[in-house]
Amino acid sequence: MTLLSNKATRDPKMDGTDDSSNQPPAGSEARPRGLVSALRKRVARPFFLLGVLALGLFLGGFIVFSDHVSTMQTPDLVEPADGIVVLTGGYSRIEGALDLLKNKRGERLFISGVHPSTKRGELQRVTRGDATLFECCVDIDRSALDTIGNASESIKWAKANHYTRVIVVTNNYHMPRTLVELRRASQEIEFIPYPIVNSDLRNGDWLARGQVVRVLVVEYVKYLGAVIRSALPDSLSAGTQTFVRWIRGG
């Protein structure tokens, strides 16, 4: 009689080679992976929704801001103010302010943000202002480096002259941020906006003009920063101002 070998007769269940009890339970590895995946979805979804909401608010605010800026027009000032402030940095700003001074819309003109090396006579020649008017009624600030500094120096000038109504001259896209900074610096002075409009954007064609869109986006971001700063306590606001200037300096 042919004898079978032990290998052939060995029951695999007896030596454990096929003992399912030695294997991890089915789905034990899949369970942690599924848990991690579920947690990721739970965390990612709110962040995604918040991101979409923030983007929507940003774009909606930008459209409102751009529409407001693009529809600004130079007003007819019937009633004179006490003084006139103009912020340097944009085309035709000083010329517009000098016209207001010439037409006696204010007693004196304050030009804020002039480069330290620029002489009074040079500024008068470049802007083609009246030399006599420049000599008698124009004050020049050379210390302001940005809009925050413009606001601070303008308030000092207005208070030194006991002015309570001041015309503010700057470009239309720069006007909202300028007013935020001025009103944050002083609640006692009435600021009358006089926007300088160099391009007619009322027909909405600015959306197709890349350079205009870039200027508006940058100014809108700066405007949001000014609004946030104005809502902070003075200590935090000052710290934010220092940080922003440090970033620019770097």
C-alpha positions as CSV (number, residue, x, y, z in Angstrom):
1,M,0.0,0.0,0.0
2,T,1.3,3.3,-1.0
3,L,1.8,5.6,2.0
4,L,1.1,9.3,1.6
5,S,3.7,11.7,2.9
6,N,3.2,13.8,6.0
7,K,3.2,16.9,3.8
8,A,0.4,15.6,1.7
9,T,-1.6,14.5,4.7
10,R,-1.0,17.5,6.9
11,D,-4.1,19.6,7.5
12,P,-3.2,23.2,6.8
13,K,-5.7,24.2,9.5
14,M,-3.7,22.3,12.1
15,D,-0.3,24.0,11.5
16,G,-1.8,27.5,11.2
17,T,-0.7,28.2,7.7
18,D,-4.3,29.0,6.8
19,D,-5.5,30.2,10.2
20,S,-7.5,33.3,9.5
21,S,-7.3,34.1,13.2
22,N,-3.7,35.1,12.8
23,Q,-4.6,37.7,10.2
24,P,-5.9,41.2,11.1
25,P,-9.6,41.6,10.9
26,A,-11.0,42.5,7.6
27,G,-11.2,46.3,7.2
28,S,-9.0,47.1,10.2
29,E,-6.5,49.1,8.0
30,A,-9.2,50.7,5.9
31,R,-11.0,52.0,9.0
32,P,-8.3,54.5,10.1
33,R,-7.8,55.6,6.5
34,G,-11.5,56.3,6.2
35,L,-11.5,58.2,9.4
36,V,-8.6,60.4,8.3
37,S,-10.3,61.0,5.0
38,A,-13.6,62.0,6.7
39,L,-11.7,64.3,9.1
40,R,-10.0,66.0,6.1
41,K,-13.3,66.5,4.4
42,R,-14.8,68.0,7.5
43,V,-11.9,70.4,8.0
44,A,-11.4,71.2,4.4
45,R,-15.0,71.9,3.5
46,P,-15.5,74.8,6.0
47,F,-12.1,76.4,4.9
48,F,-13.1,76.0,1.3
49,L,-16.5,77.7,1.9
50,L,-14.8,80.5,3.9
51,G,-12.4,81.0,1.1
52,V,-15.2,81.2,-1.5
53,L,-17.1,83.6,0.8
54,A,-14.0,85.8,1.4
55,L,-13.3,85.9,-2.3
56,G,-16.9,86.8,-3.1
57,L,-16.8,89.6,-0.6
58,F,-13.5,90.9,-1.9
59,L,-14.7,90.9,-5.5
60,G,-18.1,92.4,-4.5
61,G,-16.4,95.1,-2.5
62,F,-13.9,95.8,-5.3
63,I,-16.8,96.3,-7.8
64,V,-18.5,98.7,-5.4
65,F,-15.3,100.6,-4.7
66,S,-14.4,100.8,-8.4
67,D,-17.9,102.0,-9.3
68,H,-17.8,104.7,-6.6
69,V,-14.4,105.9,-7.8
70,S,-15.2,105.8,-11.5
71,T,-18.3,107.9,-11.0
72,M,-16.6,110.7,-9.0
73,Q,-16.6,114.1,-10.6
74,T,-14.9,117.3,-9.7
75,P,-17.5,119.3,-7.7
76,D,-18.5,123.0,-8.0
77,L,-17.6,124.5,-4.7
78,V,-20.0,127.4,-4.1
79,E,-19.1,128.0,-0.4
80,P,-15.4,128.6,0.4
81,A,-13.6,126.5,3.0
82,D,-11.0,127.6,5.5
83,G,-8.0,125.9,3.8
84,I,-7.0,123.6,1.0
85,V,-4.9,120.4,1.3
86,V,-3.3,118.6,-1.7
87,L,-1.5,115.3,-1.5
88,T,1.4,115.0,-4.0
89,G,1.9,111.8,-6.1
90,G,-0.7,112.1,-8.9
91,Y,-1.1,114.0,-12.1
92,S,-2.7,117.4,-12.0
93,R,-3.3,117.4,-8.2
94,I,-1.3,120.5,-7.4
95,E,-2.5,122.4,-10.4
96,G,-6.1,121.7,-9.4
97,A,-5.4,122.9,-5.8
98,L,-3.7,126.0,-7.1
99,D,-6.8,126.9,-9.2
100,L,-8.9,126.5,-6.0
101,L,-6.6,128.9,-4.1
102,K,-6.6,131.4,-7.0
103,N,-10.4,131.3,-7.1
104,K,-10.4,132.0,-3.3
105,R,-12.0,128.7,-2.3
106,G,-9.6,128.7,0.7
107,E,-7.3,131.1,2.6
108,R,-4.2,129.0,2.3
109,L,-2.9,125.9,0.5
110,F,-1.0,123.1,2.1
111,I,1.1,120.9,-0.3
112,S,1.9,117.6,1.6
113,G,4.6,115.1,0.5
114,V,6.9,117.3,-1.5
115,H,10.4,115.7,-2.0
116,P,12.9,117.2,0.4
117,S,15.2,118.3,-2.5
118,T,12.5,120.2,-4.3
119,K,12.7,124.0,-3.9
120,R,9.7,126.3,-3.6
121,G,10.7,128.1,-6.8
122,E,11.1,124.9,-8.7
123,L,7.7,123.6,-7.6
124,Q,6.1,126.9,-8.6
125,R,7.7,126.8,-12.1
126,V,6.8,123.1,-12.7
127,T,3.1,123.7,-11.7
128,R,3.0,127.1,-13.4
129,G,1.5,128.6,-10.3
130,D,1.4,132.3,-9.7
131,A,4.6,133.4,-8.0
132,T,2.9,136.0,-5.8
133,L,0.3,133.5,-4.7
134,F,2.9,130.9,-4.0
135,E,4.9,133.3,-1.8
136,C,2.0,134.5,0.2
137,C,-0.4,131.6,0.6
138,V,1.3,128.2,0.0
139,D,2.8,126.1,2.7
140,I,4.9,123.1,1.9
141,D,5.4,119.8,3.8
142,R,8.5,117.7,3.0
143,S,8.3,115.2,5.8
144,A,5.3,113.0,4.8
145,L,6.3,109.7,3.1
146,D,2.9,108.2,2.5
147,T,-0.9,108.8,2.9
148,I,-0.7,108.2,6.7
149,G,2.0,110.9,6.9
150,N,0.1,113.2,4.6
151,A,-3.0,112.9,6.9
152,S,-0.9,113.5,10.1
153,E,0.9,116.6,8.7
154,S,-2.3,118.0,7.2
155,I,-4.1,117.8,10.5
156,K,-1.2,119.6,12.3
157,W,-1.3,122.4,9.7
158,A,-5.1,122.8,9.9
159,K,-5.1,122.9,13.7
160,A,-2.2,125.4,13.7
161,N,-4.3,127.7,11.5
162,H,-7.5,127.0,13.4
163,Y,-9.2,125.6,10.3
164,T,-12.4,123.6,10.7
165,R,-13.4,123.1,7.0
166,V,-10.7,121.9,4.7
167,I,-10.9,121.0,1.0
168,V,-9.0,117.8,0.2
169,V,-7.5,117.5,-3.3
170,T,-6.2,114.2,-4.7
171,N,-7.0,111.8,-7.5
172,N,-10.4,110.1,-7.5
173,Y,-9.0,106.6,-7.0
174,H,-7.0,107.9,-4.0
175,M,-9.7,109.9,-2.3
176,P,-11.5,107.1,-0.3
177,R,-8.3,106.0,1.5
178,T,-7.2,109.7,2.0
179,L,-10.5,110.5,3.7
180,V,-10.3,107.4,6.0
181,E,-6.8,108.4,7.1
182,L,-7.8,112.1,7.7
183,R,-11.0,111.2,9.6
184,R,-9.1,108.7,11.7
185,A,-6.6,111.4,12.6
186,S,-9.2,114.1,13.4
187,Q,-13.0,114.0,14.0
188,E,-13.2,117.8,14.6
189,I,-12.4,118.9,11.1
190,E,-14.8,118.8,8.1
191,F,-13.1,117.4,5.0
192,I,-14.5,118.3,1.7
193,P,-13.4,115.9,-1.1
194,Y,-12.3,117.5,-4.4
195,P,-11.3,114.6,-6.6
196,I,-9.1,115.1,-9.6
197,V,-10.4,113.1,-12.5
198,N,-7.9,112.5,-15.4
199,S,-9.9,109.8,-17.2
200,D,-13.6,109.4,-17.7
201,L,-14.4,105.9,-16.4
202,R,-18.2,106.3,-16.1
203,N,-19.0,104.1,-19.1
204,G,-17.5,101.1,-17.4
205,D,-14.7,100.5,-20.0
206,W,-12.1,100.4,-17.2
207,L,-12.8,96.7,-17.0
208,A,-11.0,96.2,-20.3
209,R,-8.1,98.5,-19.4
210,G,-5.4,96.5,-17.7
211,Q,-3.4,99.4,-16.2
212,V,-6.6,100.9,-14.8
213,V,-7.7,97.6,-13.2
214,R,-4.2,97.2,-11.7
215,V,-4.3,100.6,-10.1
216,L,-7.8,100.1,-8.8
217,V,-6.9,96.7,-7.3
218,V,-3.8,98.0,-5.5
219,E,-5.7,101.0,-4.2
220,Y,-8.6,98.9,-3.1
221,V,-6.3,96.6,-1.0
222,K,-4.7,99.7,0.5
223,Y,-8.1,101.1,1.2
224,L,-9.1,97.9,3.0
225,G,-6.0,98.1,5.1
226,A,-6.8,101.7,6.0
227,V,-10.3,100.8,7.0
228,I,-9.1,97.9,9.2
229,R,-6.4,100.1,10.8
230,S,-9.0,102.8,11.6
231,A,-11.1,100.3,13.5
232,L,-8.2,99.1,15.7
233,P,-7.3,100.7,19.0
234,D,-4.6,103.4,18.8
235,S,-1.9,101.1,20.1
236,L,-2.5,98.4,17.6
237,S,-3.1,100.9,14.8
238,A,0.4,102.5,15.5
239,G,2.0,99.0,15.6
240,T,0.4,98.1,12.2
241,Q,1.6,101.4,10.8
242,T,5.1,100.7,11.9
243,F,5.0,97.2,10.4
244,V,3.7,98.4,7.1
245,R,6.4,101.0,6.8
246,W,9.0,98.4,7.8
247,I,7.7,96.1,5.0
248,R,7.9,99.0,2.5
249,G,11.4,99.9,3.6
250,G,12.6,96.3,3.3
